[in-house]
Amino acid sequence: MIGLDAPADVQTCSRAGCRAHATHRIDWRNPRIHAEDRRKTWLACDEHVGFLRDFLAARDFPLEVSPLEDAPPPEDAPQPDDDTTAEAR
Ligand SMILES: [Zn+2]
């Protein structure tokens, strides 16, 4: 039994209606409702990263844009550091 409704490893843009693969992440905070250490994360494709950043910047929310690098590699990619599954062979 698999209890997940959607694949968890597909990271798509947070812009409403956009299904493009996300290439950036935007970590932001609303100082009026979020505590100091609270962060929200939006994902954005190349096309919408500017839109989403401007949307937050226009509200004076602190934000940080970074490249999205933690996407899982393709299944057939070599994984030199992966020795945790070696025993399964
Ligand atoms: Zn998008």
PDB file of the backbone (N, CA, C, O) and the ligand in Angstrom, with CONECT records:
HET     ZN  A 101       1
ATOM      1  N   MET A   1       0.840  -1.208   0.000  1.00  0.00           N
ATOM      2  CA  MET A   1       0.000   0.000   0.000  1.00  0.00           C
ATOM      3  C   MET A   1       0.876   1.258   0.000  1.00  0.00           C
ATOM      4  O   MET A   1       1.793   1.403   0.808  1.00  0.00           O
ATOM      5  N   ILE A   2       0.572   2.124  -0.896  1.00  0.00           N
ATOM      6  CA  ILE A   2       1.289   3.394  -0.937  1.00  0.00           C
ATOM      7  C   ILE A   2       0.304   4.503  -0.602  1.00  0.00           C
ATOM      8  O   ILE A   2      -0.711   4.665  -1.278  1.00  0.00           O
ATOM      9  N   GLY A   3       0.603   5.259   0.433  1.00  0.00           N
ATOM     10  CA  GLY A   3      -0.362   6.240   0.930  1.00  0.00           C
ATOM     11  C   GLY A   3      -0.211   7.628   0.341  1.00  0.00           C
ATOM     12  O   GLY A   3      -0.921   8.551   0.739  1.00  0.00           O
ATOM     13  N   LEU A   4       0.691   7.784  -0.589  1.00  0.00           N
ATOM     14  CA  LEU A   4       0.893   9.122  -1.135  1.00  0.00           C
ATOM     15  C   LEU A   4       0.028   9.347  -2.369  1.00  0.00           C
ATOM     16  O   LEU A   4      -0.058   8.490  -3.249  1.00  0.00           O
ATOM     17  N   ASP A   5      -0.600  10.491  -2.418  1.00  0.00           N
ATOM     18  CA  ASP A   5      -1.451  10.809  -3.559  1.00  0.00           C
ATOM     19  C   ASP A   5      -0.653  11.337  -4.743  1.00  0.00           C
ATOM     20  O   ASP A   5      -1.041  11.145  -5.896  1.00  0.00           O
ATOM     21  N   ALA A   6       0.441  11.988  -4.463  1.00  0.00           N
ATOM     22  CA  ALA A   6       1.235  12.595  -5.524  1.00  0.00           C
ATOM     23  C   ALA A   6       2.696  12.258  -5.288  1.00  0.00           C
ATOM     24  O   ALA A   6       3.127  12.090  -4.147  1.00  0.00           O
ATOM     25  N   PRO A   7       3.450  12.160  -6.363  1.00  0.00           N
ATOM     26  CA  PRO A   7       4.889  11.929  -6.185  1.00  0.00           C
ATOM     27  C   PRO A   7       5.509  13.076  -5.407  1.00  0.00           C
ATOM     28  O   PRO A   7       5.302  14.241  -5.744  1.00  0.00           O
ATOM     29  N   ALA A   8       6.264  12.757  -4.375  1.00  0.00           N
ATOM     30  CA  ALA A   8       6.818  13.807  -3.524  1.00  0.00           C
ATOM     31  C   ALA A   8       8.075  14.412  -4.121  1.00  0.00           C
ATOM     32  O   ALA A   8       8.556  15.447  -3.661  1.00  0.00           O
ATOM     33  N   ASP A   9       8.602  13.761  -5.146  1.00  0.00           N
ATOM     34  CA  ASP A   9       9.886  14.235  -5.658  1.00  0.00           C
ATOM     35  C   ASP A   9       9.746  15.163  -6.865  1.00  0.00           C
ATOM     36  O   ASP A   9      10.746  15.553  -7.468  1.00  0.00           O
ATOM     37  N   VAL A  10       8.521  15.514  -7.216  1.00  0.00           N
ATOM     38  CA  VAL A  10       8.329  16.458  -8.305  1.00  0.00           C
ATOM     39  C   VAL A  10       8.136  17.841  -7.708  1.00  0.00           C
ATOM     40  O   VAL A  10       7.144  18.101  -7.028  1.00  0.00           O
ATOM     41  N   GLN A  11       9.086  18.723  -7.966  1.00  0.00           N
ATOM     42  CA  GLN A  11       9.030  20.045  -7.364  1.00  0.00           C
ATOM     43  C   GLN A  11       8.606  21.046  -8.427  1.00  0.00           C
ATOM     44  O   GLN A  11       9.355  21.347  -9.357  1.00  0.00           O
ATOM     45  N   THR A  12       7.408  21.548  -8.271  1.00  0.00           N
ATOM     46  CA  THR A  12       6.875  22.463  -9.272  1.00  0.00           C
ATOM     47  C   THR A  12       6.765  23.870  -8.706  1.00  0.00           C
ATOM     48  O   THR A  12       6.764  24.089  -7.495  1.00  0.00           O
ATOM     49  N   CYS A  13       6.673  24.807  -9.629  1.00  0.00           N
ATOM     50  CA  CYS A  13       6.580  26.229  -9.325  1.00  0.00           C
ATOM     51  C   CYS A  13       5.378  26.527  -8.422  1.00  0.00           C
ATOM     52  O   CYS A  13       4.320  25.916  -8.567  1.00  0.00           O
ATOM     53  N   SER A  14       5.548  27.465  -7.493  1.00  0.00           N
ATOM     54  CA  SER A  14       4.476  27.826  -6.562  1.00  0.00           C
ATOM     55  C   SER A  14       3.489  28.828  -7.144  1.00  0.00           C
ATOM     56  O   SER A  14       2.438  29.081  -6.555  1.00  0.00           O
ATOM     57  N   ARG A  15       3.818  29.393  -8.289  1.00  0.00           N
ATOM     58  CA  ARG A  15       2.926  30.349  -8.919  1.00  0.00           C
ATOM     59  C   ARG A  15       1.622  29.646  -9.284  1.00  0.00           C
ATOM     60  O   ARG A  15       1.639  28.554  -9.852  1.00  0.00           O
ATOM     61  N   ALA A  16       0.495  30.273  -8.957  1.00  0.00           N
ATOM     62  CA  ALA A  16      -0.806  29.659  -9.226  1.00  0.00           C
ATOM     63  C   ALA A  16      -0.938  29.321 -10.703  1.00  0.00           C
ATOM     64  O   ALA A  16      -0.707  30.165 -11.568  1.00  0.00           O
ATOM     65  N   GLY A  17      -1.312  28.083 -10.980  1.00  0.00           N
ATOM     66  CA  GLY A  17      -1.550  27.679 -12.351  1.00  0.00           C
ATOM     67  C   GLY A  17      -0.315  27.259 -13.113  1.00  0.00           C
ATOM     68  O   GLY A  17      -0.420  26.807 -14.253  1.00  0.00           O
ATOM     69  N   CYS A  18       0.855  27.398 -12.512  1.00  0.00           N
ATOM     70  CA  CYS A  18       2.091  27.032 -13.199  1.00  0.00           C
ATOM     71  C   CYS A  18       2.526  25.641 -12.765  1.00  0.00           C
ATOM     72  O   CYS A  18       2.574  25.340 -11.572  1.00  0.00           O
ATOM     73  N   ARG A  19       2.840  24.799 -13.734  1.00  0.00           N
ATOM     74  CA  ARG A  19       3.270  23.444 -13.421  1.00  0.00           C
ATOM     75  C   ARG A  19       4.702  23.198 -13.853  1.00  0.00           C
ATOM     76  O   ARG A  19       5.144  22.052 -13.940  1.00  0.00           O
ATOM     77  N   ALA A  20       5.411  24.256 -14.118  1.00  0.00           N
ATOM     78  CA  ALA A  20       6.789  24.099 -14.569  1.00  0.00           C
ATOM     79  C   ALA A  20       7.668  23.581 -13.435  1.00  0.00           C
ATOM     80  O   ALA A  20       7.384  23.796 -12.256  1.00  0.00           O
ATOM     81  N   HIS A  21       8.717  22.909 -13.812  1.00  0.00           N
ATOM     82  CA  HIS A  21       9.664  22.402 -12.831  1.00  0.00           C
ATOM     83  C   HIS A  21      10.376  23.576 -12.153  1.00  0.00           C
ATOM     84  O   HIS A  21      10.880  24.475 -12.827  1.00  0.00           O
ATOM     85  N   ALA A  22      10.413  23.562 -10.842  1.00  0.00           N
ATOM     86  CA  ALA A  22      11.018  24.667 -10.109  1.00  0.00           C
ATOM     87  C   ALA A  22      12.536  24.613 -10.200  1.00  0.00           C
ATOM     88  O   ALA A  22      13.139  23.543 -10.112  1.00  0.00           O
ATOM     89  N   THR A  23      13.143  25.780 -10.378  1.00  0.00           N
ATOM     90  CA  THR A  23      14.597  25.875 -10.439  1.00  0.00           C
ATOM     91  C   THR A  23      15.159  26.759  -9.332  1.00  0.00           C
ATOM     92  O   THR A  23      16.371  26.813  -9.125  1.00  0.00           O
ATOM     93  N   HIS A  24      14.274  27.446  -8.626  1.00  0.00           N
ATOM     94  CA  HIS A  24      14.699  28.307  -7.524  1.00  0.00           C
ATOM     95  C   HIS A  24      13.799  28.078  -6.325  1.00  0.00           C
ATOM     96  O   HIS A  24      12.671  27.601  -6.450  1.00  0.00           O
ATOM     97  N   ARG A  25      14.322  28.428  -5.168  1.00  0.00           N
ATOM     98  CA  ARG A  25      13.490  28.441  -3.975  1.00  0.00           C
ATOM     99  C   ARG A  25      13.555  29.827  -3.366  1.00  0.00           C
ATOM    100  O   ARG A  25      14.594  30.486  -3.402  1.00  0.00           O
ATOM    101  N   ILE A  26      12.432  30.266  -2.806  1.00  0.00           N
ATOM    102  CA  ILE A  26      12.363  31.566  -2.155  1.00  0.00           C
ATOM    103  C   ILE A  26      11.945  31.325  -0.713  1.00  0.00           C
ATOM    104  O   ILE A  26      10.827  30.889  -0.436  1.00  0.00           O
ATOM    105  N   ASP A  27      12.852  31.615   0.187  1.00  0.00           N
ATOM    106  CA  ASP A  27      12.546  31.515   1.613  1.00  0.00           C
ATOM    107  C   ASP A  27      12.176  32.892   2.113  1.00  0.00           C
ATOM    108  O   ASP A  27      12.952  33.838   1.977  1.00  0.00           O
ATOM    109  N   TRP A  28      10.997  33.009   2.688  1.00  0.00           N
ATOM    110  CA  TRP A  28      10.528  34.335   3.080  1.00  0.00           C
ATOM    111  C   TRP A  28       9.777  34.261   4.401  1.00  0.00           C
ATOM    112  O   TRP A  28       9.486  33.184   4.922  1.00  0.00           O
ATOM    113  N   ARG A  29       9.476  35.441   4.920  1.00  0.00           N
ATOM    114  CA  ARG A  29       8.825  35.530   6.213  1.00  0.00           C
ATOM    115  C   ARG A  29       7.944  36.767   6.220  1.00  0.00           C
ATOM    116  O   ARG A  29       8.325  37.810   5.688  1.00  0.00           O
ATOM    117  N   ASN A  30       6.787  36.654   6.810  1.00  0.00           N
ATOM    118  CA  ASN A  30       5.934  37.821   7.034  1.00  0.00           C
ATOM    119  C   ASN A  30       6.125  38.265   8.474  1.00  0.00           C
ATOM    120  O   ASN A  30       5.640  37.607   9.395  1.00  0.00           O
ATOM    121  N   PRO A  31       6.828  39.380   8.681  1.00  0.00           N
ATOM    122  CA  PRO A  31       7.173  39.800  10.050  1.00  0.00           C
ATOM    123  C   PRO A  31       5.946  40.070  10.910  1.00  0.00           C
ATOM    124  O   PRO A  31       6.026  40.034  12.138  1.00  0.00           O
ATOM    125  N   ARG A  32       4.822  40.337  10.277  1.00  0.00           N
ATOM    126  CA  ARG A  32       3.618  40.653  11.062  1.00  0.00           C
ATOM    127  C   ARG A  32       2.970  39.413  11.664  1.00  0.00           C
ATOM    128  O   ARG A  32       2.338  39.499  12.717  1.00  0.00           O
ATOM    129  N   ILE A  33       3.116  38.267  11.013  1.00  0.00           N
ATOM    130  CA  ILE A  33       2.449  37.071  11.541  1.00  0.00           C
ATOM    131  C   ILE A  33       3.396  35.918  11.837  1.00  0.00           C
ATOM    132  O   ILE A  33       3.003  34.941  12.475  1.00  0.00           O
ATOM    133  N   HIS A  34       4.640  36.021  11.380  1.00  0.00           N
ATOM    134  CA  HIS A  34       5.581  34.923  11.588  1.00  0.00           C
ATOM    135  C   HIS A  34       6.598  35.286  12.662  1.00  0.00           C
ATOM    136  O   HIS A  34       7.034  36.433  12.757  1.00  0.00           O
ATOM    137  N   ALA A  35       6.967  34.310  13.460  1.00  0.00           N
ATOM    138  CA  ALA A  35       8.010  34.519  14.458  1.00  0.00           C
ATOM    139  C   ALA A  35       9.357  34.691  13.767  1.00  0.00           C
ATOM    140  O   ALA A  35       9.501  34.414  12.576  1.00  0.00           O
ATOM    141  N   GLU A  36      10.344  35.156  14.538  1.00  0.00           N
ATOM    142  CA  GLU A  36      11.668  35.450  13.985  1.00  0.00           C
ATOM    143  C   GLU A  36      12.273  34.280  13.219  1.00  0.00           C
ATOM    144  O   GLU A  36      12.909  34.470  12.182  1.00  0.00           O
ATOM    145  N   ASP A  37      12.072  33.078  13.732  1.00  0.00           N
ATOM    146  CA  ASP A  37      12.746  31.929  13.119  1.00  0.00           C
ATOM    147  C   ASP A  37      11.846  31.164  12.157  1.00  0.00           C
ATOM    148  O   ASP A  37      12.197  30.072  11.710  1.00  0.00           O
ATOM    149  N   ARG A  38      10.712  31.719  11.846  1.00  0.00           N
ATOM    150  CA  ARG A  38       9.770  31.047  10.955  1.00  0.00           C
ATOM    151  C   ARG A  38      10.082  31.399   9.511  1.00  0.00           C
ATOM    152  O   ARG A  38      10.361  32.556   9.196  1.00  0.00           O
ATOM    153  N   ARG A  39      10.035  30.413   8.639  1.00  0.00           N
ATOM    154  CA  ARG A  39      10.259  30.669   7.213  1.00  0.00           C
ATOM    155  C   ARG A  39       9.227  29.917   6.392  1.00  0.00           C
ATOM    156  O   ARG A  39       8.887  28.772   6.690  1.00  0.00           O
ATOM    157  N   LYS A  40       8.740  30.571   5.366  1.00  0.00           N
ATOM    158  CA  LYS A  40       7.932  29.896   4.368  1.00  0.00           C
ATOM    159  C   LYS A  40       8.818  29.693   3.149  1.00  0.00           C
ATOM    160  O   LYS A  40       9.712  30.496   2.884  1.00  0.00           O
ATOM    161  N   THR A  41       8.574  28.636   2.419  1.00  0.00           N
ATOM    162  CA  THR A  41       9.369  28.385   1.214  1.00  0.00           C
ATOM    163  C   THR A  41       8.454  28.245   0.013  1.00  0.00           C
ATOM    164  O   THR A  41       7.526  27.436   0.006  1.00  0.00           O
ATOM    165  N   TRP A  42       8.732  29.045  -0.996  1.00  0.00           N
ATOM    166  CA  TRP A  42       8.066  28.899  -2.286  1.00  0.00           C
ATOM    167  C   TRP A  42       9.074  28.366  -3.282  1.00  0.00           C
ATOM    168  O   TRP A  42      10.271  28.639  -3.187  1.00  0.00           O
ATOM    169  N   LEU A  43       8.578  27.608  -4.227  1.00  0.00           N
ATOM    170  CA  LEU A  43       9.420  27.153  -5.322  1.00  0.00           C
ATOM    171  C   LEU A  43       9.024  27.911  -6.573  1.00  0.00           C
ATOM    172  O   LEU A  43       7.854  28.245  -6.759  1.00  0.00           O
ATOM    173  N   ALA A  44       9.999  28.184  -7.432  1.00  0.00           N
ATOM    174  CA  ALA A  44       9.707  28.977  -8.618  1.00  0.00           C
ATOM    175  C   ALA A  44      10.479  28.472  -9.826  1.00  0.00           C
ATOM    176  O   ALA A  44      11.630  28.050  -9.715  1.00  0.00           O
ATOM    177  N   CYS A  45       9.826  28.523 -10.981  1.00  0.00           N
ATOM    178  CA  CYS A  45      10.518  28.216 -12.232  1.00  0.00           C
ATOM    179  C   CYS A  45      11.272  29.471 -12.689  1.00  0.00           C
ATOM    180  O   CYS A  45      11.141  30.541 -12.094  1.00  0.00           O
ATOM    181  N   ASP A  46      12.050  29.322 -13.739  1.00  0.00           N
ATOM    182  CA  ASP A  46      12.825  30.459 -14.253  1.00  0.00           C
ATOM    183  C   ASP A  46      11.932  31.646 -14.586  1.00  0.00           C
ATOM    184  O   ASP A  46      12.296  32.800 -14.359  1.00  0.00           O
ATOM    185  N   GLU A  47      10.758  31.342 -15.127  1.00  0.00           N
ATOM    186  CA  GLU A  47       9.887  32.409 -15.588  1.00  0.00           C
ATOM    187  C   GLU A  47       9.279  33.202 -14.437  1.00  0.00           C
ATOM    188  O   GLU A  47       9.068  34.409 -14.557  1.00  0.00           O
ATOM    189  N   HIS A  48       8.997  32.531 -13.326  1.00  0.00           N
ATOM    190  CA  HIS A  48       8.234  33.183 -12.264  1.00  0.00           C
ATOM    191  C   HIS A  48       9.044  33.574 -11.044  1.00  0.00           C
ATOM    192  O   HIS A  48       8.504  34.167 -10.110  1.00  0.00           O
ATOM    193  N   VAL A  49      10.329  33.255 -11.033  1.00  0.00           N
ATOM    194  CA  VAL A  49      11.098  33.589  -9.834  1.00  0.00           C
ATOM    195  C   VAL A  49      11.090  35.101  -9.593  1.00  0.00           C
ATOM    196  O   VAL A  49      11.026  35.556  -8.451  1.00  0.00           O
ATOM    197  N   GLY A  50      11.157  35.871 -10.678  1.00  0.00           N
ATOM    198  CA  GLY A  50      11.128  37.328 -10.536  1.00  0.00           C
ATOM    199  C   GLY A  50       9.770  37.819 -10.057  1.00  0.00           C
ATOM    200  O   GLY A  50       9.683  38.720  -9.223  1.00  0.00           O
ATOM    201  N   PHE A  51       8.719  37.222 -10.587  1.00  0.00           N
ATOM    202  CA  PHE A  51       7.363  37.605 -10.195  1.00  0.00           C
ATOM    203  C   PHE A  51       7.142  37.371  -8.703  1.00  0.00           C
ATOM    204  O   PHE A  51       6.648  38.247  -7.993  1.00  0.00           O
ATOM    205  N   LEU A  52       7.514  36.178  -8.237  1.00  0.00           N
ATOM    206  CA  LEU A  52       7.273  35.835  -6.841  1.00  0.00           C
ATOM    207  C   LEU A  52       8.147  36.668  -5.908  1.00  0.00           C
ATOM    208  O   LEU A  52       7.714  37.076  -4.830  1.00  0.00           O
ATOM    209  N   ARG A  53       9.383  36.913  -6.340  1.00  0.00           N
ATOM    210  CA  ARG A  53      10.277  37.735  -5.511  1.00  0.00           C
ATOM    211  C   ARG A  53       9.724  39.154  -5.393  1.00  0.00           C
ATOM    212  O   ARG A  53       9.706  39.729  -4.305  1.00  0.00           O
ATOM    213  N   ASP A  54       9.276  39.712  -6.516  1.00  0.00           N
ATOM    214  CA  ASP A  54       8.726  41.066  -6.490  1.00  0.00           C
ATOM    215  C   ASP A  54       7.452  41.137  -5.655  1.00  0.00           C
ATOM    216  O   ASP A  54       7.205  42.122  -4.960  1.00  0.00           O
ATOM    217  N   PHE A  55       6.649  40.080  -5.734  1.00  0.00           N
ATOM    218  CA  PHE A  55       5.413  40.011  -4.966  1.00  0.00           C
ATOM    219  C   PHE A  55       5.698  40.160  -3.474  1.00  0.00           C
ATOM    220  O   PHE A  55       5.000  40.882  -2.762  1.00  0.00           O
ATOM    221  N   LEU A  56       6.734  39.465  -3.017  1.00  0.00           N
ATOM    222  CA  LEU A  56       7.089  39.525  -1.600  1.00  0.00           C
ATOM    223  C   LEU A  56       7.820  40.816  -1.260  1.00  0.00           C
ATOM    224  O   LEU A  56       7.593  41.411  -0.207  1.00  0.00           O
ATOM    225  N   ALA A  57       8.691  41.239  -2.155  1.00  0.00           N
ATOM    226  CA  ALA A  57       9.470  42.463  -1.910  1.00  0.00           C
ATOM    227  C   ALA A  57       8.549  43.673  -1.826  1.00  0.00           C
ATOM    228  O   ALA A  57       8.815  44.604  -1.066  1.00  0.00           O
ATOM    229  N   ALA A  58       7.470  43.665  -2.598  1.00  0.00           N
ATOM    230  CA  ALA A  58       6.537  44.778  -2.580  1.00  0.00           C
ATOM    231  C   ALA A  58       5.847  44.908  -1.223  1.00  0.00           C
ATOM    232  O   ALA A  58       5.335  45.973  -0.879  1.00  0.00           O
ATOM    233  N   ARG A  59       5.837  43.827  -0.462  1.00  0.00           N
ATOM    234  CA  ARG A  59       5.232  43.842   0.874  1.00  0.00           C
ATOM    235  C   ARG A  59       6.279  44.010   1.968  1.00  0.00           C
ATOM    236  O   ARG A  59       5.965  43.911   3.154  1.00  0.00           O
ATOM    237  N   ASP A  60       7.522  44.264   1.571  1.00  0.00           N
ATOM    238  CA  ASP A  60       8.611  44.444   2.531  1.00  0.00           C
ATOM    239  C   ASP A  60       8.867  43.204   3.374  1.00  0.00           C
ATOM    240  O   ASP A  60       9.291  43.297   4.526  1.00  0.00           O
ATOM    241  N   PHE A  61       8.602  42.035   2.783  1.00  0.00           N
ATOM    242  CA  PHE A  61       8.911  40.802   3.498  1.00  0.00           C
ATOM    243  C   PHE A  61      10.384  40.476   3.283  1.00  0.00           C
ATOM    244  O   PHE A  61      10.895  40.586   2.169  1.00  0.00           O
ATOM    245  N   PRO A  62      11.066  40.073   4.361  1.00  0.00           N
ATOM    246  CA  PRO A  62      12.441  39.593   4.170  1.00  0.00           C
ATOM    247  C   PRO A  62      12.416  38.298   3.363  1.00  0.00           C
ATOM    248  O   PRO A  62      11.604  37.413   3.632  1.00  0.00           O
ATOM    249  N   LEU A  63      13.297  38.186   2.381  1.00  0.00           N
ATOM    250  CA  LEU A  63      13.296  36.975   1.558  1.00  0.00           C
ATOM    251  C   LEU A  63      14.688  36.651   1.063  1.00  0.00           C
ATOM    252  O   LEU A  63      15.578  37.500   1.028  1.00  0.00           O
ATOM    253  N   GLU A  64      14.847  35.404   0.685  1.00  0.00           N
ATOM    254  CA  GLU A  64      16.127  34.955   0.144  1.00  0.00           C
ATOM    255  C   GLU A  64      15.849  34.003  -1.004  1.00  0.00           C
ATOM    256  O   GLU A  64      15.106  33.033  -0.855  1.00  0.00           O
ATOM    257  N   VAL A  65      16.452  34.290  -2.152  1.00  0.00           N
ATOM    258  CA  VAL A  65      16.283  33.428  -3.319  1.00  0.00           C
ATOM    259  C   VAL A  65      17.542  32.588  -3.492  1.00  0.00           C
ATOM    260  O   VAL A  65      18.652  33.120  -3.499  1.00  0.00           O
ATOM    261  N   SER A  66      17.372  31.288  -3.630  1.00  0.00           N
ATOM    262  CA  SER A  66      18.528  30.430  -3.877  1.00  0.00           C
ATOM    263  C   SER A  66      18.200  29.412  -4.955  1.00  0.00           C
ATOM    264  O   SER A  66      17.036  29.063  -5.155  1.00  0.00           O
ATOM    265  N   PRO A  67      19.229  28.934  -5.653  1.00  0.00           N
ATOM    266  CA  PRO A  67      18.997  27.893  -6.650  1.00  0.00           C
ATOM    267  C   PRO A  67      18.512  26.620  -5.970  1.00  0.00           C
ATOM    268  O   PRO A  67      18.938  26.282  -4.865  1.00  0.00           O
ATOM    269  N   LEU A  68      17.631  25.939  -6.639  1.00  0.00           N
ATOM    270  CA  LEU A  68      17.106  24.697  -6.079  1.00  0.00           C
ATOM    271  C   LEU A  68      18.027  23.573  -6.494  1.00  0.00           C
ATOM    272  O   LEU A  68      18.017  23.147  -7.649  1.00  0.00           O
ATOM    273  N   GLU A  69      18.824  23.090  -5.557  1.00  0.00           N
ATOM    274  CA  GLU A  69      19.854  22.107  -5.902  1.00  0.00           C
ATOM    275  C   GLU A  69      19.606  20.757  -5.284  1.00  0.00           C
ATOM    276  O   GLU A  69      20.361  19.814  -5.520  1.00  0.00           O
ATOM    277  N   ASP A  70      18.550  20.652  -4.490  1.00  0.00           N
ATOM    278  CA  ASP A  70      18.363  19.393  -3.776  1.00  0.00           C
ATOM    279  C   ASP A  70      17.388  18.457  -4.466  1.00  0.00           C
ATOM    280  O   ASP A  70      16.876  17.521  -3.853  1.00  0.00           O
ATOM    281  N   ALA A  71      17.133  18.711  -5.739  1.00  0.00           N
ATOM    282  CA  ALA A  71      16.261  17.801  -6.472  1.00  0.00           C
ATOM    283  C   ALA A  71      16.935  16.442  -6.588  1.00  0.00           C
ATOM    284  O   ALA A  71      18.149  16.358  -6.776  1.00  0.00           O
ATOM    285  N   PRO A  72      16.153  15.389  -6.477  1.00  0.00           N
ATOM    286  CA  PRO A  72      16.761  14.061  -6.577  1.00  0.00           C
ATOM    287  C   PRO A  72      17.316  13.819  -7.969  1.00  0.00           C
ATOM    288  O   PRO A  72      16.739  14.285  -8.952  1.00  0.00           O
ATOM    289  N   PRO A  73      18.421  13.103  -8.072  1.00  0.00           N
ATOM    290  CA  PRO A  73      19.016  12.827  -9.384  1.00  0.00           C
ATOM    291  C   PRO A  73      18.174  11.825 -10.152  1.00  0.00           C
ATOM    292  O   PRO A  73      17.390  11.088  -9.553  1.00  0.00           O
ATOM    293  N   PRO A  74      18.322  11.787 -11.455  1.00  0.00           N
ATOM    294  CA  PRO A  74      17.630  10.762 -12.243  1.00  0.00           C
ATOM    295  C   PRO A  74      18.015   9.379 -11.755  1.00  0.00           C
ATOM    296  O   PRO A  74      19.091   9.194 -11.186  1.00  0.00           O
ATOM    297  N   GLU A  75      17.145   8.410 -11.973  1.00  0.00           N
ATOM    298  CA  GLU A  75      17.357   7.090 -11.371  1.00  0.00           C
ATOM    299  C   GLU A  75      18.618   6.406 -11.848  1.00  0.00           C
ATOM    300  O   GLU A  75      19.222   5.627 -11.110  1.00  0.00           O
ATOM    301  N   ASP A  76      19.023   6.691 -13.083  1.00  0.00           N
ATOM    302  CA  ASP A  76      20.194   5.993 -13.610  1.00  0.00           C
ATOM    303  C   ASP A  76      21.477   6.783 -13.422  1.00  0.00           C
ATOM    304  O   ASP A  76      22.525   6.397 -13.941  1.00  0.00           O
ATOM    305  N   ALA A  77      21.406   7.883 -12.686  1.00  0.00           N
ATOM    306  CA  ALA A  77      22.615   8.653 -12.444  1.00  0.00           C
ATOM    307  C   ALA A  77      23.492   7.939 -11.426  1.00  0.00           C
ATOM    308  O   ALA A  77      22.986   7.337 -10.479  1.00  0.00           O
ATOM    309  N   PRO A  78      24.790   8.003 -11.617  1.00  0.00           N
ATOM    310  CA  PRO A  78      25.693   7.408 -10.635  1.00  0.00           C
ATOM    311  C   PRO A  78      25.576   8.132  -9.294  1.00  0.00           C
ATOM    312  O   PRO A  78      25.449   9.356  -9.249  1.00  0.00           O
ATOM    313  N   GLN A  79      25.619   7.386  -8.231  1.00  0.00           N
ATOM    314  CA  GLN A  79      25.522   7.995  -6.908  1.00  0.00           C
ATOM    315  C   GLN A  79      26.700   7.512  -6.075  1.00  0.00           C
ATOM    316  O   GLN A  79      26.573   6.581  -5.280  1.00  0.00           O
ATOM    317  N   PRO A  80      27.847   8.156  -6.266  1.00  0.00           N
ATOM    318  CA  PRO A  80      29.091   7.682  -5.650  1.00  0.00           C
ATOM    319  C   PRO A  80      29.037   7.622  -4.131  1.00  0.00           C
ATOM    320  O   PRO A  80      29.751   6.829  -3.517  1.00  0.00           O
ATOM    321  N   ASP A  81      28.214   8.436  -3.531  1.00  0.00           N
ATOM    322  CA  ASP A  81      28.177   8.451  -2.059  1.00  0.00           C
ATOM    323  C   ASP A  81      27.127   7.508  -1.493  1.00  0.00           C
ATOM    324  O   ASP A  81      26.953   7.419  -0.277  1.00  0.00           O
ATOM    325  N   ASP A  82      26.437   6.812  -2.368  1.00  0.00           N
ATOM    326  CA  ASP A  82      25.334   5.985  -1.905  1.00  0.00           C
ATOM    327  C   ASP A  82      25.809   4.587  -1.552  1.00  0.00           C
ATOM    328  O   ASP A  82      25.801   3.689  -2.394  1.00  0.00           O
ATOM    329  N   ASP A  83      26.221   4.408  -0.314  1.00  0.00           N
ATOM    330  CA  ASP A  83      26.604   3.060   0.096  1.00  0.00           C
ATOM    331  C   ASP A  83      25.586   2.453   1.039  1.00  0.00           C
ATOM    332  O   ASP A  83      25.791   1.363   1.573  1.00  0.00           O
ATOM    333  N   THR A  84      24.487   3.164   1.241  1.00  0.00           N
ATOM    334  CA  THR A  84      23.485   2.666   2.196  1.00  0.00           C
ATOM    335  C   THR A  84      22.647   1.550   1.610  1.00  0.00           C
ATOM    336  O   THR A  84      22.053   0.765   2.348  1.00  0.00           O
ATOM    337  N   THR A  85      22.593   1.470   0.269  1.00  0.00           N
ATOM    338  CA  THR A  85      21.761   0.433  -0.352  1.00  0.00           C
ATOM    339  C   THR A  85      22.592  -0.719  -0.911  1.00  0.00           C
ATOM    340  O   THR A  85      22.052  -1.616  -1.558  1.00  0.00           O
ATOM    341  N   ALA A  86      23.890  -0.699  -0.668  1.00  0.00           N
ATOM    342  CA  ALA A  86      24.779  -1.702  -1.251  1.00  0.00           C
ATOM    343  C   ALA A  86      24.395  -3.111  -0.818  1.00  0.00           C
ATOM    344  O   ALA A  86      24.564  -4.062  -1.581  1.00  0.00           O
ATOM    345  N   GLU A  87      23.879  -3.251   0.400  1.00  0.00           N
ATOM    346  CA  GLU A  87      23.560  -4.570   0.898  1.00  0.00           C
ATOM    347  C   GLU A  87      22.343  -5.172   0.228  1.00  0.00           C
ATOM    348  O   GLU A  87      22.094  -6.372   0.342  1.00  0.00           O
ATOM    349  N   ALA A  88      21.586  -4.347  -0.468  1.00  0.00           N
ATOM    350  CA  ALA A  88      20.366  -4.843  -1.092  1.00  0.00           C
ATOM    351  C   ALA A  88      20.637  -5.616  -2.373  1.00  0.00           C
ATOM    352  O   ALA A  88      19.738  -6.259  -2.916  1.00  0.00           O
ATOM    353  N   ARG A  89      21.883  -5.554  -2.860  1.00  0.00           N
ATOM    354  CA  ARG A  89      22.177  -6.254  -4.113  1.00  0.00           C
ATOM    355  C   ARG A  89      22.254  -7.744  -3.926  1.00  0.00           C
ATOM    356  O   ARG A  89      22.495  -8.475  -4.887  1.00  0.00           O
TER     357      ARG A  89
HETATM  358 ZN    ZN A 101       6.271  29.126 -12.867  1.00  0.00          ZN2+
END
